[in-house]
Amino acid sequence: MKKHLVLFFCIAAVVIAAQSCSKPQGFEYRGIQNLKLNTLDFNRSEISLELVYFNPNNFGVTLKNVTADIYLNKNYLGKYILDTTMFIAKRSEFSLPSRMEVDMRNLLKNALTGILGNEVLLDVTGTTRVGKSGIYINVPINYSGRHKISLF
């Protein structure tokens, strides 16, 4: 009887440990807020914005050092940088304060397409460091999606 009880607790411990080591899910993109133009120049401009995401995992993580290239309709738009460290709570919505340098020539080239098409293709590629308890790993960022734009 005691052997069966010990075996049951050992199996339960293995199942709980396996579930706690499950592969984390990626963050879910929710939108953009607080878009602001910091500097305006004919060649390069800088904008700041907050990207809103949701952490669907049952554990919190620390996020730092995000660097990504942004493409609009397959044309390079600029580089996205997050150089702060932040804690993201489990199963919560969060926003990433960001700044981005924009190549104005490509932005103007894409503006006409966006006005005529009412929809743009946004591609983001880059890396970030995500960790827990002081252990960090590099995680690739690969996002592609169509977004409707409304100017009127």
Residue pairs with C-beta under 8 A, 6 or more apart in sequence:
24 57
24 59
24 61
25 56
25 57
27 53
27 54
27 55
27 56
27 88
28 53
28 54
28 56
29 51
29 52
29 53
29 143
29 145
30 52
30 53
30 54
30 93
31 51
31 52
32 49
32 50
32 51
32 52
33 49
33 50
33 52
33 95
34 48
34 49
34 50
35 47
35 48
35 49
36 47
36 48
36 49
37 45
37 46
37 47
38 45
38 46
38 47
38 48
38 99
39 45
39 46
41 104
42 104
43 103
43 104
43 105
44 101
44 102
44 103
44 104
45 101
45 102
45 104
45 107
46 99
46 100
46 101
46 102
47 99
47 100
47 102
48 97
48 98
48 99
48 100
49 98
49 99
49 100
50 95
50 96
50 97
50 98
51 95
51 96
51 98
52 93
52 94
52 95
53 93
53 94
53 95
53 96
54 92
54 93
54 94
55 61
55 88
55 89
55 90
55 91
55 92
55 93
55 94
56 91
57 90
57 91
58 90
58 91
59 90
59 132
60 87
60 88
60 89
60 90
60 132
61 87
61 88
61 130
61 131
61 132
62 85
62 86
62 87
62 88
62 130
62 131
62 132
62 136
63 82
63 85
63 86
63 87
63 88
63 96
63 128
63 129
63 130
64 82
64 84
64 85
64 86
64 128
64 129
64 131
64 136
65 82
65 83
65 128
65 129
66 80
66 81
66 82
66 96
66 98
66 126
66 127
66 128
66 141
67 79
67 80
67 81
67 82
67 126
67 127
67 128
68 79
68 80
68 124
68 125
68 126
68 127
68 141
69 76
69 78
69 79
69 80
69 124
69 125
69 126
70 76
70 77
70 78
70 79
70 80
70 100
70 122
70 123
70 124
71 77
71 121
71 122
71 123
71 124
71 125
72 106
72 107
72 110
72 114
72 120
72 121
72 122
72 123
73 110
73 113
73 114
73 120
73 121
74 121
74 123
75 106
75 109
75 110
76 103
76 106
77 102
77 103
77 106
77 107
77 110
78 100
78 101
78 102
78 103
79 100
79 101
80 98
80 100
80 124
80 126
81 98
81 99
81 100
82 96
82 97
82 98
82 128
84 97
86 94
86 96
88 94
110 120
113 120
114 120
114 149
115 151
118 148
118 149
118 150
119 146
119 147
119 148
119 149
120 146
120 147
120 149
121 144
121 145
121 146
122 143
122 144
122 145
122 146
122 147
123 143
123 144
124 141
124 142
124 143
124 144
125 140
125 141
125 142
125 143
126 140
126 141
127 138
127 139
127 140
127 141
128 138
128 139
128 141
129 136
129 137
129 138
129 139
130 136
130 137
130 139
131 137
